Amino acid sequence: MSTLCIWLPDWPLQYILATRPELYGRPIIIHSADHAGGRDARVISCCQQSRTAGIEPGAPLVEVATSWDHRGQPMPQLVARDREAERHQLEVLAEDCLQFSPHVSLESAADITRPGGCQSFPQALLLHTRHLAPSHGSSQKLLRTVQENFASRGYQVRLAHAATPGAAWALAHYSDLSTSLPACIPTRFVRLGLPAGAWWAPHPETHTALAPLPVEALRIPSQAASLLHQLGITRIGQLRELPRPELTLRFGPELCRQLDYALGQQPELFPYCRSTDSSLHRQLLESPLADRRDLQQVLELLLQRLLSSLSGSNRGIVQLSCRFLGEGGTQEFPLTLYLPSVDFGHLAGLLQGHMERRSFPSPVTQVEIEATITAVLGQYQQHLFPPAAGDLSSGHLPLPVQLGRLLDRLCCRLETGSVLHPRLCFEAQPEHCWEHSSPRRSARRPLAPGTIRPLLLLPHPRQLSPAGSLPGGFPSHFDDGRRRYRVAHHWGPERIETGWWRKATVRRDYYRVEITSGHRFWIYQDLSQGCWFLHGMFA
């Protein structure tokens, strides 16, 4: 399973700048807030201006204040770190990444040191990309799409796509990705089309790509990394050459375990992030609206957000609820689909059809849209020659989807209950085993295993006159008053006894009959009268 690592360097600083944009361009120091007095507070992260002035993560905050006083310069902005808010925002970003992969994880915090001396706390996302959505395509396209997505939110990321989570993490953190060509990686690993700050290591090249990286890239404790440096072991390639028993004896099992994780010799498990309830989206209007077309635009904007939250979950909308809140009260209408769908064009067209029949006598101040029912999207056989990109004509859609969209449009234009179709129901008597119902609440009811029914059922059984006899006593000829049928083969009987609660008991023995012309009929004998009837024809 390949993995994409998304690292947000100096995450506490990036979080503060994303939530407090007024601090851009000012010296910032983020410190721990574990102690109320602040005497034990330490620098967690700082901006480049502060680093240039000699401030480093881990320094006591008291010393920082003293050094700045000596310079006679104004004190930088001090911001207390909020761990809970940071983690919550990471979880929000992880949920947004579900559009790229259904399996997204937050890295686990451990006693490790990142480049620049920053101590570890969750600031990277891991996307397991074994089953990519077709729209994301190649690794290069995925890396570019993810980078653009985060850049639009104001975040700087470093990306790496590799065969294992450990390798992706190592390349993202310790490859020199500030330029298009990492200095420590052989040039043959470079692939054209990668955005700046992104790296891709093909599966066969994992070992070679990791070899020149420092041992810290294995996410080992800082104490173990220091001891390895004292022994002259600074690169992963050097570490791989050492015998495992001696390494385990000297450093414990964790070092070899992390090495195996990175090289793919042992699977590494991460808890997947679960999508929160994002089925409800609302928009509070800056100024009340009463124009139907303006409200339609707001509704489509909310629909796009809803579909974005569903992307990557393999679920589609079955029922929508649209609400318009204003001074005159609340208007609400449901939209139910025949099949689960995430097609914006189809859904927007149905919403437009509903909106054309609505009026808003009082201004609307808030619009809400909610997916009240979702279901797993259907899987259909793809065409041998797929349609061109952007071609959404009905001729290129599977037949079940075409039927579903037709029924959705008919139900949208016509009154409720005007579109019906036959539905199987639990009834032994063939004349009563189906009913008309709305296509949206229809469900195919399977018959009992081995049950065979004709394609065509006569509205009224046609009485037959039997003649002759085959071995076993079955008639050899039947006459329906129009023509005479000679029996070649017959199968049965299938006894049906029902209807006693309706005070119209039915007792029949059904047979499948093949006549000499090759046609097959479904006939029965009324056991109460002994008469024979033709009830259906097989294909």
N, C-alpha and C positions, 0 to 999 in steps of 0.2 A: 504494500500500500504506500504510494508516494504521498509526500506531505509538503505543504506550503507553509513556511514560517513567516509571519508578519510581525516584525519587531518595531515598536515605537520607542526609539531611544529617548532617554530622559523623560519617561512617561509622566512623572509628577509635574515636571515643568510644562510639557505639552498640554496636560490636562488643565493646568491653571491658565495658560494662554488661550486655550479654546473656550473656557468658561468665563474668563475675564479679559476680553480683548483690549480693554483700556490700559493693560500693563505692557503692551507691545512697545519695544524700544526703551524700556526702563530696566535698570539692573534689578534682578530678582534673585532672591535666595529662599529656597524652600527648606524648612527645618522640621524636625520631629516635634511633636506636641505630646510626648509621653509624660512629661513632668510639668506640673502647673507653674512651678517657679521659673522654669526655663534655664536654670544653671546647668543642667545636664543635657540640654537640647543640642543636637548636632545637625550639621548641614546634610540634607538628603539629596538635593539637586540644586544647580545654579545655572544661570545663563552664561553665555560666552564672555560677556563683559566682566562678570565676576571671576570667571576662571582666569582671564587675562590679568586680573588684579591679584592673582595668587590664591583665590579661594578654591578649595577642593572638597568634594563630598566626603563626609566623615569628620570634618573639622568641627571642634566645639564652637557653638554659636557665640560664646563669650569672647573667644579669641578673635573671631571675625569682626565683632563690633569694635574691639580694641584696635585692631590693625587699620580699620577704616577711619577711626578717630585720629590716628597718627597722620594719615594722609591729608586730613583737612577736607575731605570730600563728603558730600551728603551720603548718608547711609542708604544702601539699596532697600528695595521693598522686601520686607520679611513676610513670608506667607507660611502659616502652619499647615502641615500636610494633613489631608483628610483621607485616610485609607479606605474608608467605606465608600466615599464618593468616587474615588478613583476606580475601585473594583466595580462599582455599579456601572460606570461609564464604559469600562472594558467589556462588561457583559452586554451592554447595549451594542457596542461595536461587533461583538461576537455574534449577536443575534442578526445583525445586518449582514454578516458574512454568510449566513445560511443561504443567501441567494447564489453563492458560488459553490457551496458544498453542504450536504446534509449533516456532515460530521465536523463540528467545530469545537475546539477545546481551548481552554485557558492553560497556559503553562503553569506548572506548580512552582511555588516559591521554595527556594532551598538556600543553603549557606554557600552561595557561589558568588563570584565576582564577575561583573560584566566589563567590557572595554571601557576604559576611562576611570576605573575604580569604583563604579557605582555598584552598591550592594544589591542583591537580588530581591525583587518583589515582582509580582505578576505584571508584565508589560509586553507580553508577546502572545499572539494567537497562533494556533496550529490548525490548519485546514487539511483534512485528509481527503485527497483528491483522486482516489481510485476510480470513482464514478463521477466524472465531471458532467455537468449539463452540456448538451451539444452546442449551445450558444457560446460557451467559453473556449471551445476548441483547444488549440495547442497550448503548451506551457508558456510560450512567449505572449500569446494573446491574454492568457489568464493573468500573468504578472502585470501586464500593462493595464488591464481592466481594474485589478485590485488597487494598483497604485493611483490611478485616476480617481477611483471611488474615495479613497482616503484623503487625497489631495483636495477634493471638493469640499471636504469637511474641515480642512485646515490642519491636517495631520501629516507629518513627515514619517515615512516608513522605510525600512530596509527589508527586502524580500529575498527569500531563497527557496527554491523548489528542488527537493532531493528525494531519494528513495526512502529515507527513514526520517522520523521526527528529530532524532539526534543530529543527523547530518544537516538537515535543513536549519536547525537552530544554530549549529556551529558555523555554517557558511554565512547566515544572516548577521551574526554577531562579530565574527572574526575575519571575514574576508574584507579586503580593502575595497569596498564598493563605492568609494567616493569618485572613482574614475571608472571608465568603461571596462578597463582591464585590471583585475586584481593583481597586485604585485606578486603575491605568494602562490598563485595558481597558474599552472602551465597554460599557454595560449591555446592549446587545442580544446580546452573546455569552453572557450568563449563561443557563444552562439549569437549570430547577428539578429537584430531586431529586439534585443532586450532593452528595457528602459534603464536609465541610470539609477543605481541603487538597488538593482535586482540581479539575482544570480540563479542559474539553473545547472545542476549537476546530473547528467543522465545516470540511470541505474548502474550500468557496467563500470562507471568511472567513480563510484562513491569512495572506494578505498584510496584511489590516487588523489582525488580532490581533497580529502581530509588529511592526508599525510603531512603537508607543510603547515597546517594550522597549529597554533599553540595548544598545549594540553588543557588550558583553561576552557577551551571550546567544548570539552566533554562534559561540562556542567558538574565538575567535581568540587568538593569543598576547597576553600582557599588554603587551608592548612596542608592538604595533600598536594596541591599545586606548588606551594612553596618548597615542600620537601623534594618533589621531583626536580625542581629547578636546582636545588642544592646538589643533587646527584648528576646534574648535567643533562637531564632529560627535559627538553623544552617543546618538542614537536610530537604530534600524534604518531607520525611514522616511526619515530624512535621508540615510542611506547609499545607499538605493535610488535616490535622485534624482541621484546623481553619475554622470558618464560612466565606463563600464567601462575604456576604454583608459587614462585617467589614473589610475584606482585601481590597475590592474595595474602600471603603470609606477612608481607611488610605493610601493606596499605588496607587490608581488609577486602571483603567482597565487593564493596561499592565501586571501586575504581574499575575493575574488570567488567562489572555490570554496565556501567556507563559506556565503556568502550564497545561492548557488544551491542548496546542500544544503537549507537551511532553507525556501526558497521552492518546492522541488520541481522546479526547472529542471534539475537534474542528479541522477541517482540516487546514493545513498550506500550503500555496501556494508559489512556487518558480518559477522564470522565467527560462525556460530551455535554455541551451546553444545550439546554432545553429552551425552546422558544416559549416566551411568555404569552399570555393571552393578548394577542394583537389583532383580534377579530373586530374590535370596535375602533373606529377612527372618527374624530369630530373636528370641525372647523368653526371657531368663533369669528364671526364676521366683524370687521372694523366698523362698517356702516350697514344698517339693515338693508336687505334687498327684497324686492317683490317681483322683479322681472324673471320670468320663467327661464329664459336663456342664460342669464347670469347664474341662477341657481343650478342650472344644468352643468355649467362649467365647474362650479365648486364641487358638485357631486362627482364629476369625472376625475377631479384632482384627488378626492378621497378614495375613489375606486383604484387609482394608480397606487396609492399608498397601501391599500389593502392587498392588492395583488403582489406588491413587492414584499410584504410581510409573509405571504404564502409561498413565495418562490423558494425552491430548495426543499420543501416539505412533501412534495409529490401529492398534494391535496388541492382540490378545486372547490369552487363555490357551488353549492346546491341551492341555498336560499339566502337572499339578501333582505335586510330590513333598512329602509331609508326613512329618516325622520327629519322634519323641519320644525324647529322651535322658534317661536316668536311671541309678540305681544298678544296675538289672538289665540294662542294655544299651540298645540302640537298636531301636525299632520304626519301621517305615517302610511307607507304602503309596502307590502312585501313583493319580492320578485323571486319566483321559484323556477328552477331550471329542470329540464328533463334529464340531463347528464351533467356531472361536475365539470366546471369550466374555469380556466384562467385566461381566456381570450378577451383582451380589453375591448377590441372592436365589437365583438358579439355582445358583451355585457353592456357597453355604452349605448349600443343601438336599442337594446331592450329598455334601458333606463330612459332614453329619449322618448320611446313610445309611451311610457307611463307618464312622463312629464308633459307631453302634448295634451293630455286629457285633464291636467290639473290646473287649478287657479289658486292664487295666493292673495286673498283679499287684504291681509295685513302683512307688513314687512316681516321677514325672517331674520333672526339674529344668530342662529346656530344651525349647522347642518351636520347630521350624523349618518354614518353608514356602518352596518354591522353584518358580518357573515354569521348568521345564526345556525346554519348547517353547512358543514363541509364533508367531503368524502374523498377517498383515494381516486386519483385520476385513472381513467381507463387506458389499457395498453392495446394498440391496434397494429395490424400488419402494415408495414411501410410499403410505399410504392417502389417498384423496381427503378423507376426514374423519378427521383424526388423533384418537387417543384422548385423553381428558382426562388431565391431569397425575396421575401416580401409578397410572394404570390399566395394569397389566401382565398382564392376562388373556391367555390364549393366543389368543383370537379376534382380538386386535389385532396379533399378531405375524405376520411373513411366513411363508409355508408352509415354506420351508427351515429357518427357525429353530424352528418348532413341531416339525418332524420331528426335528431335531437334539436338542432337549430331551427328546422322548419316548425316543429311543434312549439318551440319557445316563441317564435314569431307569431304563430297563429294564436296561441294563448294570450299573447300580449295585446293583439289587435281585437280579439273577440271577447265577449263577456265570459265570465267564469262559468264553467260547465258546458260551454258550447263545443269544446274539442274533447271527444271521447274516443276510446278504442276498446276492443274486446280484451278481457282479462280472464285468465283461468281462475277458477275458484274450487274449493273443496266440496265436490258434489259427485256422488257415484253415478247418478243417472245422467247419461250423455246430454240430454236436452237442457239440463240445468247446470252444466259444468262451466259456464262462462257468463260474464256480465259486462256491461259497459261502465267504464269509470274514467276518471281523469288520467291522462298518461303520466302525470307526475307522481301519482300515488300507486301506480301499477307495479306489480311485482310478478315475475314469472313463477308459477307454482309447479314444481316438477311433479310428474306422475310417478306412481310406484314403479320400482325397477322392473324391467321386462314388459311393461305395458306398451301396447302398440295401438295407435289410433289412426283412423283414415284421414286423408287430407281434406275431403269434402264430406260434410254431414248434411243429410237432407233435412229441410225444415220440418217435414212430416214424414215419418216412416211409411214406405210403400209396401202394401200387403202383397205376398207372394203365394202362388199355388204350387206346392211341391208335387213331384211325381217320381216314380221309380225308387230304387233303393240301392245304395252302395254297401259293401261289407261294413258291418257295424250299425246298419239301419239308417245312415244318413241319406237324404234324398239325392238322386242322381240328376234331376232336372228341376228348374224353377221357372215359373211363368208369372210375369207381372202384368199381364193383360196387353202388353205391347209386343213382346218378343219372348222367346224361349231360350233359357240358358242351360248349357250342359256343364256339370261340375267336373273339373279335372282333379283338383286337390282341395282339401279343407283342413283347417286347424281349429281346435277348440275342444270343449266349450270354455268360455269365460263367464261365470255366473255373476249376475248383478241382482241383488235383492235389497231394495231400499224404498223410501217414501212412506213408510208406515205411519210416521208422525204427521204426514199431510193427509192421512186417511185415504191415500191412493197408492196402496202397496204395488210395487213393481217387482216381478220375478221373471228374469230373462236369462237365456243362455245365448251368448254371442259367439259367432264363428267367423273366421276369415276364410273366404271362399275364392278359389281361382277357377275361372271358367276356361273352356277350351280355346277361346280367342286370346287368352293371356291376361285379361282384365281381372282385377281383384275387388271383391265386394265385402262389405261388412254387414252380415245379416244376423238376425236373432230369432229365437222361438219364444213366444210368450207362453210361459209354463202354466199360467192360470187358464188359458184358452186353447193352447196347442197350436196357435196360428204362427205363420212365419212372416217376417218383415225385412225389407231391404232398408238399411239405415245410413249407409255411407259407402263411398268409393275411395280406394287407395290410389295413389299416384302410379 
